[in-house]
């Protein structure tokens, strides 16, 4: 059994011209990341690893979640390859996960996340919003063999406000 939780980074700022990868979170993004991460504590597996895109908005979101779910921030694994908007590249990365790891929480970007959860989950989601949380379960013991799974939980900030 493999479990994958995908979290789209929190709302980021476009106000200051800078490289896309360097954009930080807005105050609303920070609030939403805290809101969702405090709510999900009862829905996450007992053991897991956290992977995050190396983009600042994703790393900041991952750190907020880690702090609120009591995961050691220094154990977050940052991957440049997760800075992608392509679901095929995201799929390739997820399928590269070692099979000794049963549960992964991944912080990344849209369109990749929305397209991935629609390809591999059993519930259609028009758009995974910023700070959106989608939990997928796969009936396999091999990440390389994941196929259509079960969407176990969907949590969006607007549903918690």
N, C-alpha and C positions, 0 to 999 in steps of 0.2 A: 504494500500500500504506500503510495506517495501522495503527499499533501503539499500544495503550492498556494501561497497567499501572495497576491499581487497588490501592491499599493502604488497608486499614481502619486507622484510628488505633490506636495501642497502648493497652493496658489503662489505664483512668483510674480515679481515686478518687471514691468516693461518700461518703467518711467525713465530710467537712466540708460543711455546708450552704452552697451557693453557686449562682450562676446556672450553668446547664448549660454554657454556652459557655466558662466560666472554669475548668472542671475540668482539673487537670493529670494527669500520668502517675504511676502507681504505680511502685515499684522494679521489680516484675516486668514492667511495661509497658516500662520503659526497657531492661531486659535483653533482652526479646523483640525490640524494635525494633533493637537492636544485632545480635542473633543473625541475624535475617532480612536486614537490610541488608548485613551482611558476607558472607552466603551468596549473594546475588543478583548480585554484581558481574559474573559471567560470562554472565548471562542478559539483561542490559539492552542496548538499542541503543547505538551509539556516540554519537549525539547525541539530545537530548531536551530537553523543558521539564518543569518541575515545577509543578503547580498544587496548592494546598492550601486546604482549608477554613480559615476564619479562627478557628475554635474552638481554644483553647489546646492541647487534647490532640492535635489534628491538626497544628498548627504545630510542636509539639515533636517529633512523630513525623517529620514532613517534614525537620526540621533534623537529626535523628539520621541519617536515611537519607542526606541530602545530604552530611553530613560523611564518612560511611563510603564513599560511592561517588565522592567527590572532585568534587562538584557545588558551585558557589559558593552559599553560603547566601543571599547577598544577591540572587541571581537567582530565588529561589522566588517564584512569583506567588500571592499570597493572594487568595482570592475569597470574599466573604461568601455568595454564592449557593451555594457548595459546602457550606455548613452546612445540609444537607438530609438527610432520611431517606426522601425520595420519589424512586423510580427514574425517574419521568417528568421531574421537574425536573433530575435528574442527566443524563439523556439529552439534554435540551434544551441544557444547558450544554456538554456534550461536542460536540454537533453545531454549536455556535457557534465552535469552534476554527478558527483560520485554516488554510487548506489548505497554506500554505507549511511548516507544522509537521507532520512525519511521525510523531513519537513523543511521547507525553504520559505522564508518570507523575503520577497523581492520588491525593491523600490525602483521604479522606472518611469517611463514616459509614454504619453499617448502619441499617436495612433497605435503603437505596438501593443499596449496593454489591452485596449478595447478590442482590437482585432484578435489578439491571442485568446482572451476569455470567451469570445464568440466562437472561435474555431474549436476550442477544447472544453468549454463548459456546456451545460445543457439548458441554460437560460440565456435568451438574447438580451444584451445590454446595449442600448443605443449609443451611450457614451459613458465611460468611467470618468467621473469628474475628479478634479484635484482633491487629494486626500481620500479618494475612493478606495475601498477595501473589498477584494473579491477572493474568496476561498474556494479552491478547486481540489477535489479528491480523485485520484486515479487508481484503478484496480490493477496495479502492476507493481512489481518490485524492482523494475528497471526503468530509470529515467529515459533511456533511449527509446523505450517502447511505449511512452505515454501516447494515448489517443483520447478520443472523446471521454471526458470524465464527468463528474457530478459537481454542479455548483452548490456548495454547502452553505455559503453565507455571503450576502452582499450588504455592505454598510457604506452609505454615503453621508457626508456631513449634513446635508439639508434635511435628512430624516431624523437627525439627532437634535437639531436646533429647536 
